């Protein structure tokens, strides 16, 4: 019985360790693209509707604690006022520049752009492990005239 218990404890420890290690690695290409697009589409929906509650709920706990839904609305007022719709990113692959990394603080840092026209969508995102998944801790999005 004690041997089974030790084996069970060892297996649980290995599962926890592998989950933690997975959070310290850049996700696969497909998972990373999904993470970036879903985060930016949620951001886009908030800007277009003026309702930041869903976007707020998807943020990491420290981000949610620092920024209420109303503060997010104020922060992205210029984006919303100009009615900038970046939904077109759904059909483009992001270009990462530089390559995504997990920094020394354990943040997944993802910078790059979508080659959209006439305006290019540029993003600078950071995620932290939260509730077993990567969640936003920083979001910076801008649009500039495509080259």
DSSP file (Angstrom, degrees, kcal/mol; ACC not computed):
  #  RESIDUE AA STRUCTURE BP1 BP2  ACC     N-H-->O    O-->H-N    N-H-->O    O-->H-N    TCO  KAPPA ALPHA  PHI   PSI    X-CA   Y-CA   Z-CA
    1    1 A X     >        0   0    0      0, 0.0     4,-2.2     0, 0.0     5,-0.1   0.000 360.0 360.0 360.0 -43.7    0.0    0.0    0.0
    2    2 A X  H  >  +     0   0    0      1,-0.2     4,-2.5     2,-0.2     5,-0.2   0.868 360.0  53.5 -64.1 -36.2    2.8    2.4    0.9
    3    3 A X  H  > S+     0   0    0      2,-0.2     4,-2.4     1,-0.2    -1,-0.2   0.903 109.0  48.2 -65.9 -40.5    4.5    1.7   -2.4
    4    4 A X  H  > S+     0   0    0      2,-0.2     4,-2.7     1,-0.2    -2,-0.2   0.903 111.0  51.3 -65.6 -40.5    1.4    2.5   -4.4
    5    5 A X  H  X S+     0   0    0     -4,-2.2     4,-2.6     2,-0.2    -2,-0.2   0.926 110.9  47.4 -62.5 -44.6    1.0    5.7   -2.4
    6    6 A X  H  X S+     0   0    0     -4,-2.5     4,-2.5     2,-0.2    -2,-0.2   0.900 112.2  50.5 -63.1 -40.5    4.6    6.7   -3.2
    7    7 A X  H  X S+     0   0    0     -4,-2.4     4,-2.5     2,-0.2    -2,-0.2   0.921 111.0  48.5 -62.8 -44.3    4.1    5.8   -6.9
    8    8 A X  H  X S+     0   0    0     -4,-2.7     4,-2.5     2,-0.2    -2,-0.2   0.928 112.2  48.3 -60.9 -46.4    0.9    7.9   -7.0
    9    9 A X  H  X S+     0   0    0     -4,-2.6     4,-2.4     1,-0.2    -2,-0.2   0.893 111.8  50.4 -62.1 -40.7    2.6   10.9   -5.3
   10   10 A X  H  X S+     0   0    0     -4,-2.5     4,-2.4     2,-0.2    -1,-0.2   0.915 110.4  49.1 -64.2 -43.6    5.5   10.6   -7.7
   11   11 A X  H  X S+     0   0    0     -4,-2.5     4,-2.4     2,-0.2    -2,-0.2   0.911 111.7  48.8 -63.2 -42.7    3.2   10.5  -10.8
   12   12 A X  H  X S+     0   0    0     -4,-2.5     4,-2.5     2,-0.2     5,-0.2   0.921 111.1  50.4 -62.5 -43.7    1.3   13.6   -9.5
   13   13 A X  H  X S+     0   0    0     -4,-2.4     4,-2.6     1,-0.2    -2,-0.2   0.898 110.7  49.6 -61.5 -41.1    4.6   15.4   -8.9
   14   14 A X  H  X S+     0   0    0     -4,-2.4     4,-2.8     2,-0.2     5,-0.2   0.903 110.6  49.7 -65.2 -41.1    5.7   14.5  -12.5
   15   15 A X  H  X S+     0   0    0     -4,-2.4     4,-2.2     2,-0.2    -2,-0.2   0.922 112.9  46.5 -63.3 -43.9    2.5   15.8  -14.0
   16   16 A X  H  X S+     0   0    0     -4,-2.5     4,-2.3     2,-0.2    -2,-0.2   0.915 114.0  48.6 -64.1 -43.2    2.7   19.0  -12.1
   17   17 A X  H  X S+     0   0    0     -4,-2.6     4,-2.6     2,-0.2    -2,-0.2   0.907 111.7  48.2 -65.1 -41.9    6.3   19.5  -13.0
   18   18 A X  H  X S+     0   0    0     -4,-2.8     4,-2.3     2,-0.2    -1,-0.2   0.878 111.3  51.0 -68.4 -35.2    5.6   18.7  -16.7
   19   19 A X  H  X S+     0   0    0     -4,-2.2     4,-1.4    -5,-0.2    -2,-0.2   0.921 112.1  46.9 -64.6 -43.0    2.7   21.2  -16.7
   20   20 A X  H  X S+     0   0    0     -4,-2.3     4,-0.6     1,-0.2    -2,-0.2   0.904 112.3  50.0 -65.0 -41.3    5.0   23.9  -15.2
   21   21 A X  H >< S+     0   0    0     -4,-2.6     3,-1.1     1,-0.2    -1,-0.2   0.897 106.8  55.1 -64.7 -38.9    7.7   23.1  -17.7
   22   22 A X  H >< S+     0   0    0     -4,-2.3     3,-1.2     1,-0.3    -1,-0.2   0.848 103.9  55.2 -62.4 -32.6    5.2   23.4  -20.5
   23   23 A X  H 3< S+     0   0    0     -4,-1.4    -1,-0.3     1,-0.2    -2,-0.2   0.679 102.2  58.0 -73.5 -16.2    4.3   26.8  -19.3
   24   24 A X  T << S+     0   0    0     -3,-1.1     2,-0.3    -4,-0.6    -1,-0.2   0.292  98.0  76.8 -95.7  10.0    8.0   27.8  -19.5
   25   25 A X  S <  S-     0   0    0     -3,-1.2     2,-0.3    -4,-0.1    76,-0.1  -0.880  90.8-104.5-117.9 150.8    8.1   27.0  -23.2
   26   26 A X        -     0   0    0     -2,-0.3     3,-0.1    74,-0.1    -2,-0.1  -0.571  49.0-112.1 -67.6 131.9    6.9   28.9  -26.2
   27   27 A X        -     0   0    0     -2,-0.3    -1,-0.1     1,-0.1    -4,-0.0  -0.114  41.6 -80.5 -61.3 165.2    3.7   27.1  -27.4
   28   28 A X     >  -     0   0    0      1,-0.1     4,-3.0    -3,-0.1     5,-0.3  -0.146  48.8 -99.8 -59.8 163.9    3.7   25.3  -30.7
   29   29 A X  H  > S+     0   0    0      1,-0.2     4,-2.3     2,-0.2     5,-0.2   0.910 123.6  45.0 -55.9 -46.7    3.1   27.4  -33.9
   30   30 A X  H  > S+     0   0    0      2,-0.2     4,-2.3     1,-0.2    -1,-0.2   0.921 114.7  47.4 -66.0 -44.6   -0.6   26.5  -34.1
   31   31 A X  H  > S+     0   0    0      2,-0.2     4,-2.4     1,-0.2    -2,-0.2   0.889 112.6  50.2 -64.6 -39.1   -1.2   27.1  -30.4
   32   32 A X  H  X S+     0   0    0     -4,-3.0     4,-2.6     2,-0.2     5,-0.2   0.923 110.2  49.1 -65.5 -44.7    0.7   30.4  -30.4
   33   33 A X  H  X S+     0   0    0     -4,-2.3     4,-2.8    -5,-0.3     5,-0.2   0.908 112.3  49.0 -61.3 -41.7   -1.3   31.6  -33.5
   34   34 A X  H  X S+     0   0    0     -4,-2.3     4,-2.7     2,-0.2     5,-0.3   0.911 111.3  49.9 -63.5 -42.7   -4.5   30.7  -31.8
   35   35 A X  H  X S+     0   0    0     -4,-2.4     4,-1.9     2,-0.2    -2,-0.2   0.928 114.3  43.9 -61.8 -47.0   -3.5   32.4  -28.6
   36   36 A X  H  X S+     0   0    0     -4,-2.6     4,-2.5     2,-0.2     5,-0.2   0.948 117.1  44.9 -64.8 -49.9   -2.6   35.6  -30.4
   37   37 A X  H  X S+     0   0    0     -4,-2.8     4,-2.7    -5,-0.2     5,-0.2   0.915 113.4  48.7 -64.7 -43.3   -5.6   35.7  -32.6
   38   38 A X  H  X S+     0   0    0     -4,-2.7     4,-1.9    -5,-0.2    -1,-0.2   0.894 113.1  48.5 -66.0 -36.9   -8.1   34.8  -29.9
   39   39 A X  H  X S+     0   0    0     -4,-1.9     4,-2.0    -5,-0.3    -2,-0.2   0.934 115.3  43.7 -65.3 -46.0   -6.6   37.5  -27.6
   40   40 A X  H  X S+     0   0    0     -4,-2.5     4,-2.5     2,-0.2    -2,-0.2   0.840 112.2  52.6 -71.1 -33.0   -6.7   40.2  -30.4
   41   41 A X  H  X S+     0   0    0     -4,-2.7     4,-2.6     2,-0.2    -1,-0.2   0.877 109.6  49.2 -70.0 -36.2  -10.2   39.2  -31.5
   42   42 A X  H  X S+     0   0    0     -4,-1.9     4,-2.0    -5,-0.2    13,-0.2   0.908 111.8  49.3 -65.7 -41.6  -11.5   39.5  -28.0
   43   43 A X  H  X S+     0   0    0     -4,-2.0     4,-2.1     2,-0.2    -2,-0.2   0.916 111.5  49.8 -59.1 -45.8   -9.8   42.9  -27.8
   44   44 A X  H  X S+     0   0    0     -4,-2.5     4,-2.5     1,-0.2     5,-0.2   0.918 108.6  51.4 -62.0 -45.9  -11.4   43.9  -31.1
   45   45 A X  H  X S+     0   0    0     -4,-2.6     4,-2.4     1,-0.2     6,-0.4   0.903 109.4  51.3 -59.1 -41.5  -14.9   42.8  -30.0
   46   46 A X  H  X S+     0   0    0     -4,-2.0     4,-2.2     1,-0.2     5,-0.3   0.921 111.6  47.0 -62.3 -44.2  -14.5   44.9  -26.8
   47   47 A X  H  < S+     0   0    0     -4,-2.1    -2,-0.2     1,-0.2    -1,-0.2   0.888 114.9  45.5 -65.4 -39.2  -13.5   48.0  -28.9
   48   48 A X  H  < S+     0   0    0     -4,-2.5    -2,-0.2     1,-0.2    -1,-0.2   0.854 122.9  33.9 -75.0 -34.4  -16.3   47.6  -31.4
   49   49 A X  H  < S-     0   0    0     -4,-2.4    -2,-0.2    -5,-0.2    -1,-0.2   0.705  96.5-131.0 -93.1 -21.3  -19.1   46.9  -28.8
   50   50 A X  S  < S+     0   0    0     -4,-2.2     2,-0.7    -5,-0.3    -3,-0.1   0.507  73.0 118.2  79.6   3.5  -17.8   49.2  -26.0
   51   51 A X        +     0   0    0     -6,-0.4     4,-0.3    -5,-0.3     3,-0.3  -0.907  34.7 173.1-107.5 109.9  -18.3   46.2  -23.6
   52   52 A X     >  +     0   0    0     -2,-0.7     4,-2.7     1,-0.2     5,-0.2   0.314  51.4  99.5 -98.4   7.4  -15.0   45.2  -22.1
   53   53 A X  H  > S+     0   0    0      2,-0.2     4,-2.2     1,-0.2    -1,-0.2   0.915  85.2  43.5 -63.6 -45.3  -16.4   42.7  -19.6
   54   54 A X  H  > S+     0   0    0     -3,-0.3     4,-1.1     2,-0.2    -1,-0.2   0.934 116.3  47.5 -67.4 -45.7  -15.6   39.6  -21.6
   55   55 A X  H >4 S+     0   0    0     -4,-0.3     3,-0.7   -13,-0.2     4,-0.5   0.929 111.9  51.5 -58.8 -45.1  -12.1   40.8  -22.6
   56   56 A X  H >< S+     0   0    0     -4,-2.7     3,-1.3     1,-0.2    -1,-0.2   0.896 105.7  54.8 -58.6 -42.8  -11.5   41.7  -19.0
   57   57 A X  H 3< S+     0   0    0     -4,-2.2    -1,-0.2     1,-0.3    -2,-0.2   0.752 104.5  55.1 -65.0 -24.1  -12.5   38.2  -17.8
   58   58 A X  T << S+     0   0    0     -4,-1.1    78,-0.5    -3,-0.7    -1,-0.3   0.520  89.9  98.1 -88.0  -5.8   -9.9   36.7  -20.2
   59   59 A X  B <  S-a  136   0A   0     -3,-1.3    78,-0.1    -4,-0.5    68,-0.0  -0.335  86.1 -91.0 -78.8 162.9   -7.0   38.6  -18.7
   60   60 A X     >  -     0   0    0     76,-2.7     4,-2.7     1,-0.1     5,-0.2  -0.322  41.7-106.7 -66.8 157.5   -4.6   37.3  -16.2
   61   61 A X  H  > S+     0   0    0      1,-0.2     4,-2.4     2,-0.2     5,-0.2   0.903 119.0  50.3 -57.0 -46.1   -5.5   38.0  -12.5
   62   62 A X  H  > S+     0   0    0      1,-0.2     4,-1.6     2,-0.2    -1,-0.2   0.894 112.4  48.2 -61.1 -37.0   -2.8   40.7  -12.0
   63   63 A X  H  > S+     0   0    0     73,-0.3     4,-2.6     2,-0.2    -2,-0.2   0.928 111.7  49.3 -66.6 -44.8   -4.0   42.5  -15.2
   64   64 A X  H  < S+     0   0    0     -4,-2.7    -2,-0.2     1,-0.2    -1,-0.2   0.876 110.3  51.6 -61.7 -37.4   -7.7   42.3  -14.1
   65   65 A X  H  < S+     0   0    0     -4,-2.4    -1,-0.2    -5,-0.2    -2,-0.2   0.853 115.0  41.5 -68.7 -33.6   -6.8   43.6  -10.7
   66   66 A X  H  < S+     0   0    0     -4,-1.6     2,-0.5     1,-0.2    -2,-0.2   0.836 120.0  41.8 -82.0 -34.6   -4.9   46.6  -12.1
   67   67 A X     <  -     0   0    0     -4,-2.6    -1,-0.2    -5,-0.1     2,-0.1  -0.948  69.1-159.6-122.9 113.4   -7.4   47.4  -14.9
   68   68 A X     >  -     0   0    0     -2,-0.5     4,-2.2    -3,-0.1     5,-0.2  -0.323  40.3-100.9 -74.3 168.8  -11.2   47.3  -14.4
   69   69 A X  H  > S+     0   0    0      1,-0.2     4,-2.2     2,-0.2     5,-0.1   0.903 125.9  51.1 -57.7 -41.4  -13.4   47.0  -17.5
   70   70 A X  H  > S+     0   0    0      1,-0.2     4,-2.0     2,-0.2    -1,-0.2   0.879 108.2  50.7 -65.7 -37.7  -14.1   50.8  -17.3
   71   71 A X  H  > S+     0   0    0      2,-0.2     4,-2.6     1,-0.2    -1,-0.2   0.875 109.3  51.5 -68.8 -35.6  -10.4   51.6  -17.2
   72   72 A X  H  X S+     0   0    0     -4,-2.2     4,-2.2     2,-0.2    -2,-0.2   0.923 107.9  52.8 -62.5 -43.4   -9.8   49.4  -20.2
   73   73 A X  H  < S+     0   0    0     -4,-2.2    -2,-0.2     1,-0.2    -1,-0.2   0.903 112.2  44.9 -59.0 -42.4  -12.5   51.2  -22.0
   74   74 A X  H >< S+     0   0    0     -4,-2.0     3,-1.3     1,-0.2     4,-0.3   0.903 111.2  53.5 -67.4 -42.1  -10.8   54.5  -21.2
   75   75 A X  H 3< S+     0   0    0     -4,-2.6     3,-0.3     1,-0.3    -2,-0.2   0.849 117.0  36.6 -62.8 -35.5   -7.4   53.2  -22.2
   76   76 A X  T 3X S+     0   0    0     -4,-2.2     4,-2.4     1,-0.2    -1,-0.3   0.107  81.0 117.8-106.0  21.4   -8.6   52.1  -25.6
   77   77 A X  H <> S+     0   0    0     -3,-1.3     4,-3.5     1,-0.2     5,-0.2   0.884  74.0  53.3 -55.9 -43.6  -10.9   55.0  -26.2
   78   78 A X  H  > S+     0   0    0     -4,-0.3     4,-1.7    -3,-0.3    -1,-0.2   0.910 109.5  48.7 -61.0 -42.5   -9.0   56.2  -29.2
   79   79 A X  H  4>S+     0   0    0      1,-0.2     5,-1.8     2,-0.2     4,-0.2   0.936 116.4  42.8 -60.7 -47.7   -9.2   52.8  -30.8
   80   80 A X  H ><5S+     0   0    0     -4,-2.4     3,-1.6     1,-0.2    -2,-0.2   0.907 110.5  55.1 -67.8 -42.8  -12.9   52.5  -30.2
   81   81 A X  H 3<5S+     0   0    0     -4,-3.5    -1,-0.2     1,-0.3    -2,-0.2   0.856 108.7  48.4 -60.5 -35.0  -13.7   56.1  -31.2
   82   82 A X  T 3<5S-     0   0    0     -4,-1.7    -1,-0.3    -5,-0.2    -2,-0.2   0.487 107.0-131.3 -83.3  -2.3  -12.0   55.5  -34.6
   83   83 A X  T < 5 -     0   0    0     -3,-1.6     2,-0.5    -4,-0.2    -3,-0.2   0.889  35.4-176.1  52.6  44.6  -14.1   52.3  -35.0
   84   84 A X      < -     0   0    0     -5,-1.8     2,-0.6   -37,-0.1    -1,-0.2  -0.613   7.4-164.8 -75.2 122.3  -10.9   50.4  -35.9
   85   85 A X        +     0   0    0     -2,-0.5     3,-0.3    -3,-0.2   -40,-0.0  -0.942  16.7 175.2-114.0 114.6  -11.9   46.8  -36.8
   86   86 A X    >   +     0   0    0     -2,-0.6     3,-2.3     1,-0.2     4,-0.2   0.155  42.4 119.3-104.0  18.8   -9.0   44.4  -36.9
   87   87 A X  G >   +     0   0    0      1,-0.3     3,-2.0     2,-0.2     4,-0.2   0.730  58.5  78.9 -57.5 -22.7  -11.2   41.3  -37.6
   88   88 A X  G >  S+     0   0    0     -3,-0.3     3,-1.7     1,-0.3    -1,-0.3   0.715  73.3  79.0 -59.8 -20.3   -9.4   40.7  -40.9
   89   89 A X  G X  S+     0   0    0     -3,-2.3     3,-1.7     1,-0.3    -1,-0.3   0.755  73.7  79.3 -60.2 -21.8   -6.5   39.2  -38.9
   90   90 A X  G <  S+     0   0    0     -3,-2.0    -1,-0.3     1,-0.3    -2,-0.2   0.775  96.2  43.3 -58.3 -26.5   -8.5   36.0  -38.6
   91   91 A X  G <  S+     0   0    0     -3,-1.7     2,-0.3    -4,-0.2    -1,-0.3   0.358 105.0  76.4-103.2   5.9   -7.5   35.1  -42.2
   92   92 A X  S <  S-     0   0    0     -3,-1.7     2,-0.4    -4,-0.2    24,-0.1  -0.862  75.4-125.7-115.4 150.6   -3.8   36.1  -41.9
   93   93 A X        -     0   0    0     -2,-0.3    22,-0.5    22,-0.1     2,-0.1  -0.766  34.8-117.0 -87.0 137.3   -0.8   34.4  -40.3
   94   94 A X  E     -B  114   0A   0     -2,-0.4     2,-0.5    20,-0.1    20,-0.2  -0.438  16.1-140.6 -72.7 149.8    1.0   36.6  -37.9
   95   95 A X  E     -B  113   0A   0     18,-3.2    18,-2.4    -2,-0.1     2,-0.5  -0.963  17.6-146.6-107.6 122.5    4.6   37.5  -38.5
   96   96 A X  E     -B  112   0A   0     -2,-0.5    16,-0.3    16,-0.2     2,-0.3  -0.771   8.2-157.6 -95.2 131.4    6.7   37.4  -35.3
   97   97 A X  S    S+     0   0    0     14,-2.0     2,-0.2    -2,-0.5    -2,-0.1  -0.788  83.8  14.5-152.1 103.2    9.5   39.9  -34.9
   98   98 A X  S    S-     0   0    0     -2,-0.3    13,-0.5     2,-0.0    -1,-0.4   0.559 111.6 -94.7 -78.1-177.9   11.5   39.0  -32.9
   99   99 A X        -     0   0    0     -2,-0.2    10,-0.1    -3,-0.2    -2,-0.1  -0.325  50.6 -94.1 -60.5 142.9   10.7   35.3  -32.4
  100  100 A X        +     0   0    0     10,-0.1     2,-0.3     8,-0.1    10,-0.2  -0.282  53.4 178.5 -58.6 143.7    8.4   34.7  -29.4
  101  101 A X  E     -C  109   0A   0      8,-1.7     8,-3.2    -3,-0.1     2,-0.6  -0.946  35.7-123.2-142.2 161.8   10.2   33.9  -26.2
  102  102 A X  E     -C  108   0A   0     -2,-0.3     6,-0.2     6,-0.2   -76,-0.1  -0.963  40.8-145.5-104.1 117.6    9.7   33.2  -22.5
  103  103 A X    >   -     0   0    0      4,-2.7     3,-2.2    -2,-0.6     0, 0.0  -0.093  30.7 -87.6 -79.4-179.9   11.6   35.8  -20.6
  104  104 A X  T 3  S+     0   0    0      1,-0.3    -1,-0.1     2,-0.1    -2,-0.0   0.689 127.4  56.0 -62.1 -20.7   13.5   35.5  -17.3
  105  105 A X  T 3  S-     0   0    0      2,-0.1    -1,-0.3     0, 0.0     3,-0.1   0.398 121.1-105.8 -91.2   1.8   10.3   36.4  -15.4
  106  106 A X  S <  S+     0   0    0     -3,-2.2    23,-0.4     1,-0.3     2,-0.4   0.602  73.2 142.9  84.7  11.4    8.3   33.5  -17.1
  107  107 A X        -     0   0    0     21,-0.1    -4,-2.7   -83,-0.0     2,-0.8  -0.697  51.4-133.5 -86.5 136.5    6.3   35.8  -19.4
  108  108 A X  E     -CD 102 127A   0     19,-2.7    19,-2.2    -2,-0.4     2,-0.6  -0.821  26.1-160.6 -85.2 113.2    5.6   34.7  -22.9
  109  109 A X  E     +CD 101 126A   0     -8,-3.2    -8,-1.7    -2,-0.8     2,-0.5  -0.872  12.7 178.6-104.9 122.5    6.5   37.8  -25.0
  110  110 A X  E     + D   0 125A   0     15,-2.9    15,-3.2    -2,-0.6     2,-0.3  -0.963   4.6 168.1-131.0 114.4    5.0   37.9  -28.5
  111  111 A X  E     + D   0 124A   0    -13,-0.5   -14,-2.0    -2,-0.5     2,-0.3  -0.933  24.9  87.5-124.7 147.4    5.6   40.8  -30.8
  112  112 A X  E     -BD  96 123A   0     11,-2.4    11,-2.6    -2,-0.3     2,-0.3  -0.990  53.5 -97.3 164.6-153.2    4.9   41.2  -34.5
  113  113 A X  E     -BD  95 122A   0    -18,-2.4   -18,-3.2    -2,-0.3     2,-0.5  -0.975  16.9-120.4-155.6 163.8    2.3   42.1  -37.1
  114  114 A X  E     -BD  94 121A   0      7,-2.6     2,-2.6    -2,-0.3     7,-1.2  -0.962  31.5-127.4-107.7 131.4   -0.3   40.9  -39.4
  115  115 A X        +     0   0    0    -22,-0.5     2,-0.1    -2,-0.5     5,-0.1  -0.266  55.3 151.8 -78.3  56.7    0.4   41.8  -43.1
  116  116 A X        -     0   0    0     -2,-2.6     2,-0.3     5,-0.1    -2,-0.0  -0.472  36.2-103.6 -85.7 157.6   -3.0   43.3  -43.6
  117  117 A X  S    S+     0   0    0     -2,-0.1    28,-0.1     1,-0.1     3,-0.0  -0.978  87.6   7.7-134.3 148.3   -3.8   46.1  -46.0
  118  118 A X  S    S+     0   0    0     -2,-0.3    28,-2.9    26,-0.1     2,-0.4  -0.997 137.1  29.4 -79.9 -12.1   -4.3   49.0  -46.3
  119  119 A X  E    S- E   0 145A   0     26,-0.3     2,-0.4    28,-0.0    26,-0.3  -0.914  76.4-137.5-112.6 137.2   -3.4   49.2  -42.6
  120  120 A X  E     - E   0 144A   0     24,-3.7    24,-2.0    -2,-0.4     2,-0.7  -0.733  15.2-136.3 -88.1 136.1   -0.9   46.8  -40.9
  121  121 A X  E     -DE 114 143A   0     -7,-1.2    -7,-2.6    -2,-0.4     2,-0.4  -0.856  23.0-169.3 -96.4 116.5   -1.9   45.5  -37.4
  122  122 A X  E     -DE 113 142A   0     20,-3.1    20,-2.4    -2,-0.7     2,-0.3  -0.874   5.1-172.5-108.0 137.0    1.1   45.5  -35.1
  123  123 A X  E     -DE 112 141A   0    -11,-2.6   -11,-2.4    -2,-0.4     2,-0.3  -0.957  22.4-173.3-133.7 150.7    1.0   43.8  -31.7
  124  124 A X  E     +DE 111 140A   0     16,-2.2    16,-1.1    -2,-0.3     2,-0.3  -0.888  27.5 169.6-139.4 103.7    3.1   43.6  -28.6
  125  125 A X  E     -DE 110 139A   0    -15,-3.2   -15,-2.9    -2,-0.3     2,-0.4  -0.850  19.2-168.3-120.6 150.9    1.6   41.0  -26.2
  126  126 A X  E     -DE 109 138A   0     12,-1.9    11,-3.2    -2,-0.3    12,-1.7  -0.997   8.5-169.9-137.7 140.3    2.8   39.3  -23.0
  127  127 A X  E     -DE 108 136A   0    -19,-2.2   -19,-2.7    -2,-0.4     2,-0.3  -0.915   5.3-161.7-126.4 151.1    1.2   36.4  -21.3
  128  128 A X  E     - E   0 135A   0      7,-2.6     7,-2.4    -2,-0.3     2,-0.3  -0.947  36.9 -94.7-126.8 154.0    1.7   34.7  -17.9
  129  129 A X  E     + E   0 134A   0    -23,-0.4     2,-0.3    -2,-0.3     5,-0.2  -0.511  54.6 162.2 -66.3 130.2    0.7   31.2  -16.8
  130  130 A X  E >   - E   0 133A   0      3,-3.2     3,-1.5    -2,-0.3    -2,-0.0  -0.935  63.3  -8.5-153.4 125.8   -2.7   31.5  -15.0
  131  131 A X  T 3  S-     0   0    0     -2,-0.3     3,-0.1     1,-0.3    -2,-0.0   0.855 130.1 -52.8  54.1  38.0   -5.2   28.7  -14.3
  132  132 A X  T 3  S+     0   0    0      1,-0.2     2,-0.3  -112,-0.0    -1,-0.3   0.568 125.0  74.0  79.5   9.1   -3.2   26.3  -16.4
  133  133 A X  E <  S- E   0 130A   0     -3,-1.5    -3,-3.2    -5,-0.1     2,-0.4  -0.954  88.5 -90.0-146.4 166.2   -3.1   28.5  -19.5
  134  134 A X  E     - E   0 129A   0     -2,-0.3     2,-0.3    -5,-0.2    -5,-0.2  -0.647  45.7-178.1 -77.9 131.1   -1.4   31.6  -20.9
  135  135 A X  E     - E   0 128A   0     -7,-2.4    -7,-2.6    -2,-0.4   -76,-0.2  -0.975  32.7 -91.4-132.3 148.2   -3.3   34.8  -20.1
  136  136 A X  E     +aE  59 127A   0    -78,-0.5   -76,-2.7    -2,-0.3   -73,-0.3  -0.249  40.3 163.4 -60.4 135.0   -2.6   38.3  -21.1
  137  137 A X  E    S+     0   0A   0    -11,-3.2     2,-0.3     1,-0.4   -10,-0.2   0.439  76.3  23.6-119.5 -17.2   -0.6   40.5  -18.8
  138  138 A X  E     - E   0 126A   0    -12,-1.7   -12,-1.9     2,-0.0    -1,-0.4  -0.984  61.2-178.6-149.7 139.1    0.2   43.2  -21.4
  139  139 A X  E     + E   0 125A   0     -2,-0.3     2,-0.4   -14,-0.2   -14,-0.2  -0.974   7.1 167.1-141.0 126.9   -1.5   44.2  -24.7
  140  140 A X  E     + E   0 124A   0    -16,-1.1   -16,-2.2    -2,-0.4     2,-0.4  -0.966  10.4 172.2-138.1 119.4   -0.4   46.9  -27.1
  141  141 A X  E     + E   0 123A   0     -2,-0.4     2,-0.3   -18,-0.2   -18,-0.2  -0.982   1.6 164.3-130.7 138.7   -2.0   47.1  -30.5
  142  142 A X  E     - E   0 122A   0    -20,-2.4   -20,-3.1    -2,-0.4     2,-0.4  -0.979  24.9-139.3-146.5 161.3   -1.7   49.7  -33.2
  143  143 A X  E     + E   0 121A   0     -2,-0.3     2,-0.3   -22,-0.2   -22,-0.2  -0.975  22.3 175.4-122.1 139.3   -2.4   50.1  -36.9
  144  144 A X  E     - E   0 120A   0    -24,-2.0   -24,-3.7    -2,-0.4     2,-0.1  -0.937  44.1 -80.3-135.7 160.1   -0.1   51.8  -39.3
  145  145 A X  E     - E   0 119A   0     -2,-0.3   -26,-0.3   -26,-0.3     2,-0.1  -0.389  54.0-112.6 -61.1 131.3   -0.2   52.2  -43.1
  146  146 A X              0   0    0    -28,-2.9    -1,-0.1     1,-0.1   -29,-0.1  -0.384 360.0 360.0 -65.8 141.7    1.0   49.1  -44.8
  147  147 A X              0   0    0     -2,-0.1    -1,-0.1    -3,-0.1    -2,-0.1   0.508 360.0 360.0 -67.9 360.0    4.4   49.5  -46.6
